[in-house]
Amino acid sequence: MDALKIAATILLVLFELFLIIVVLLQSGKSAGLSASLGGGSETFFGKNKARSLEGRLQRLTTISAAGFIILSILLAILS
């Protein structure tokens, strides 16, 4: 049980650091092309958003946040 708790703690720290880095790499909502054009470009560029860097960072943020939550719950149960 101790080995599982140590492994989960190490994974949690790695997820924390990765989540912080991914969130800091993202640009704000007001920054970008859609803000400068008044939001009209969002419909045009919305199709390819998942292939862009912003889409990948958003997907990585979602995955790392889910992993962080799952590991936090697991550690709370193990305690």
C-alpha contacts under 8 A as a table, 3 or more apart, distances in Angstrom:
res1	aa1	res2	aa2	distance
1	M	4	L	5.23
1	M	5	K	6.29
2	D	5	K	5.06
2	D	6	I	6.16
3	A	6	I	5.13
3	A	7	A	6.08
4	L	7	A	5.11
4	L	8	A	6.04
5	K	8	A	5.12
5	K	9	T	6.10
5	K	75	L	6.78
5	K	78	L	6.92
6	I	9	T	5.07
6	I	10	I	6.22
7	A	10	I	5.18
7	A	11	L	6.19
8	A	11	L	5.06
8	A	12	L	6.00
8	A	71	L	6.55
8	A	74	L	7.82
8	A	75	L	6.87
9	T	12	L	4.97
9	T	13	V	6.29
9	T	75	L	7.40
10	I	13	V	5.23
10	I	14	L	6.34
11	L	14	L	5.04
11	L	15	F	6.12
11	L	71	L	7.74
12	L	15	F	5.05
12	L	16	E	6.07
12	L	68	F	6.17
12	L	71	L	6.07
12	L	72	S	7.20
13	V	16	E	4.99
13	V	17	L	6.26
14	L	17	L	5.26
14	L	18	F	6.12
15	F	18	F	5.07
15	F	19	L	5.92
15	F	64	S	6.08
15	F	65	A	7.87
15	F	67	G	6.98
15	F	68	F	5.85
16	E	19	L	5.16
16	E	20	I	6.23
16	E	68	F	6.78
17	L	20	I	5.18
17	L	21	I	6.27
18	F	21	I	5.16
18	F	22	V	6.11
18	F	64	S	7.22
19	L	22	V	5.20
19	L	23	V	6.09
19	L	61	T	6.24
19	L	64	S	5.80
19	L	65	A	6.72
20	I	23	V	5.31
20	I	24	L	6.17
21	I	24	L	5.20
21	I	25	L	6.23
22	V	25	L	5.16
22	V	26	Q	6.64
22	V	57	L	6.39
22	V	60	L	7.17
22	V	61	T	6.20
23	V	26	Q	5.44
23	V	57	L	7.87
23	V	61	T	6.70
24	L	27	S	7.77
25	L	57	L	7.78
26	Q	54	E	6.82
26	Q	57	L	6.72
26	Q	58	Q	7.90
27	S	31	A	6.29
27	S	32	G	7.68
27	S	54	E	7.96
28	G	31	A	5.29
28	G	32	G	7.96
29	K	32	G	7.47
29	K	35	A	7.80
30	S	35	A	5.49
31	A	34	S	7.95
31	A	35	A	6.27
31	A	36	S	7.95
32	G	35	A	5.81
32	G	36	S	6.86
33	L	36	S	5.34
33	L	37	L	6.39
33	L	41	S	7.47
34	S	37	L	5.33
34	S	38	G	6.17
34	S	39	G	4.71
34	S	40	G	6.77
34	S	41	S	5.40
34	S	42	E	5.73
35	A	38	G	5.32
35	A	39	G	5.67
36	S	39	G	7.54
37	L	40	G	6.28
37	L	41	S	6.60
38	G	41	S	7.63
39	G	42	E	5.53
40	G	43	T	6.31
40	G	44	F	7.48
41	S	44	F	5.03
41	S	45	F	5.94
41	S	46	G	7.89
42	E	45	F	5.30
42	E	46	G	5.28
43	T	46	G	5.08
43	T	47	K	7.49
44	F	47	K	6.84
45	F	48	N	5.73
45	F	49	K	6.31
46	G	49	K	5.15
47	K	50	A	7.48
48	N	51	R	5.47
48	N	52	S	6.66
49	K	52	S	5.22
49	K	54	E	7.02
49	K	55	G	5.32
50	A	53	L	7.93
50	A	54	E	7.51
50	A	55	G	4.24
50	A	56	R	6.32
51	R	55	G	6.09
51	R	56	R	6.79
52	S	55	G	5.25
52	S	56	R	6.41
53	L	56	R	5.13
53	L	57	L	6.11
54	E	57	L	5.14
54	E	58	Q	6.09
55	G	58	Q	5.08
55	G	59	R	6.19
56	R	59	R	5.07
56	R	60	L	6.11
57	L	60	L	5.02
57	L	61	T	6.03
58	Q	61	T	5.04
58	Q	62	T	6.29
59	R	62	T	5.15
59	R	63	I	6.25
60	L	63	I	5.13
60	L	64	S	5.99
61	T	64	S	5.25
61	T	65	A	5.94
62	T	65	A	5.20
62	T	66	A	6.15
63	I	66	A	5.19
63	I	67	G	6.22
64	S	67	G	5.00
64	S	68	F	6.02
65	A	68	F	4.97
65	A	69	I	6.19
66	A	69	I	5.18
66	A	70	I	6.15
67	G	70	I	5.12
67	G	71	L	6.02
68	F	71	L	5.26
68	F	72	S	6.05
69	I	72	S	5.07
69	I	73	I	6.21
70	I	73	I	5.22
70	I	74	L	6.14
71	L	74	L	4.91
71	L	75	L	6.10
72	S	75	L	5.19
72	S	76	A	6.19
73	I	76	A	5.03
73	I	77	I	6.22
74	L	77	I	5.15
74	L	78	L	6.21
75	L	78	L	4.99
75	L	79	S	6.14
76	A	79	S	5.27
